[in-house]
Amino acid sequence: MNHPLITMARRFEKLGRAARHMLRRFNALHCLTSAAALSFSTLLAIVPLAAIGLAVLAAFPVFTDAGGIFTEFVLRNFTPDANHALLKTFDTLVRNANNITGFGILFLILTSFMLLYEVEMTFSQIWMVQEKRTLIARMTIFWTAMSLGPVIIGLGLTVSAPVVAFLPAGNGAAAPPIGMLAALLPLTLETAIFTLLYIILPNVPVRFRHAVPGGITAGLLFEALKSGFGIYIRNFSAYDAIYGALSALPVFLIWTYLSWTVILFGGIVAAEMPKLGDAHDPS
């Protein structure tokens, strides 16, 4: 019988080998370069995507307050120490979501599709998929994601609005159960979103049990990224003195680049899980 310490050491050794394998795959697929390209596309598409999502929410009376809740949730949990300029932009976006015209909607949709197409191509490279989806299949998936995604997120945030009010950036006097639930809500939502991305976007069947480890990995790394980048922003203000009114742009680009790096690494984990399982099976 193996001693518990020996068993634990073997597990850590196996985990270390898996981590090194993931990092080698991450480097071999040039994911840092892909993250840079996706960051540029995100810069162009972030406002259109947000506008479409808020416009979809505005079409449902039950989500009257969901736009504001969604904005507050994103600013608190997806951007480290968001500045006033970013907050003002999102507030304007919420107010003007109902004023999008026909040509404006077409432009927003096309710009959003560009980003989603590039994400799909990057994921196909990670999963080593050669065959591309047909245009109709791609349009159907993209449109479903852009229309149903905001509704699902809006429903979740509306139902959990009492919990959102007690998020860590808010009331520090929350009751322990509510405070714990509030602390876990961002990580849970992030993990769920990343897992769905790894299941839906690659043009290959991805099992749920393989996508979940990737989603959890990306979620945990994203939480660590938020904490680390938030500390950096609070203690390093030279970018503000250098860039002045444009200081939010380099901060946003760096944050987006690091976020895509985390998301792509989670995709590597999800894509490599079946291979690691086969490699560790006793023969």
Beta strands, then each sheet from edge to edge (+ up, - down):
end
